Amino acid sequence: MTCSKRRVFLHTAAKASLPGLGISALKTTATSLAGLSTALMLRSAQAQAERYPIHPITMVVPFPPGGVADTVGRPMAEAMGRMLGQPIVIENKAGAGGALGMAHVARAKPDGYTLLMALVSISTIPVADEVLGRPASFSLQQLTPIARITADPTVLAVRADAPYKTYAEFERYVKAHQGKLNYGSSGNYGTMHVPMEMLKLARELKITHVPYKGAGPAVLGLLGGEIDLVATGPASILSHVKTGKIRVLAHWGKDALQSMPDVPSLEQLGVPIQFSQWSGIFVPTGTPSTVIEQLRQVAKQAAIDAKVQGTITKAGSPIQYLDAPEFAQFWANDAKLLAEVVRRIGKVD
């Protein structure tokens, strides 16, 4: 039997087996079956969301170990995983000042199995892409906030053997040796770069920027004499302050630091600038609302967990929790302010 005769035969057989059904009816039936299939798939996805989580979760930390995001992320991941009944595994995905890991989560499947522990640089990177005229790594709309965990003012840290013992001595030294000192950061337009550039602009200081892959490597660079100073979160350097290897000259906050109450703010010293290195948990936009609600609840409980509180506070970062609605408003305001700062800094090679 030829192919054309076979098609005629099958068509005739179909009509014979389904008396009274024409081609249009068959098309309608096929459409109904497709609709039913889609409905079943949606129902299955909804059922999986309701059973969430059914396997381990990944929390991406977009920086190397040793920085604020890692210090905060690990105890939070352990506690949240304990409460959810599935482990939350930390994945350090460093690069491009945090952009690599953040973009990875922004593009991830929105099913609740990929979380992001981000720092304030989540707000500066998209604007930096715009300033530099390069394709956007990600957009703020691709990520949904779950909870803010900490909000530390950045501190100005130098080696203990530096020739300047106070901020006033430091500024005089810099102005007498313009361009001689250098500072390390976690990358261009990141949480360690932006506050230093704010200070340089405010006080007309010339200090050379040396980008590293994260706060941990930058602090090691400071200890090893590769650089002269860093602007970082207290948690990154507190242990070295306690051992007498690092001295903190000032901070970018408003109130006294809980971990370093004797350190003055820049505002107190006549430099009216502030910068908060906050940390927060995000998921890809489109994550089911039931999953988001579960994550909000366990994040809230983890933030008051005794083990989490002890670990993070000991590291120098007191918990300053904000639930999703308040965090979303805080993030929107902070992102708007930092966009103006990044545009003022301008293009950086």
Secondary structure as UniProt FT lines:
FT   HELIX           3..17
FT   TURN            19..20
FT   HELIX           23..50
FT   STRAND          57..61
FT   TURN            65..66
FT   HELIX           68..84
FT   STRAND          88..92
FT   HELIX           96..98
FT   HELIX           99..106
FT   STRAND          114..119
FT   HELIX           121..132
FT   HELIX           140..142
FT   STRAND          143..153
FT   STRAND          155..159
FT   TURN            160..161
FT   HELIX           167..176
FT   TURN            177..180
FT   STRAND          182..185
FT   TURN            188..189
FT   TURN            191..192
FT   HELIX           193..203
FT   STRAND          208..211
FT   HELIX           215..223
FT   TURN            224..225
FT   STRAND          229..232
FT   HELIX           234..242
FT   TURN            243..244
FT   STRAND          246..251
FT   TURN            261..262
FT   TURN            266..270
FT   STRAND          276..284
FT   TURN            285..286
FT   HELIX           289..303
FT   HELIX           306..315
FT   STRAND          319..323
FT   HELIX           324..345
//
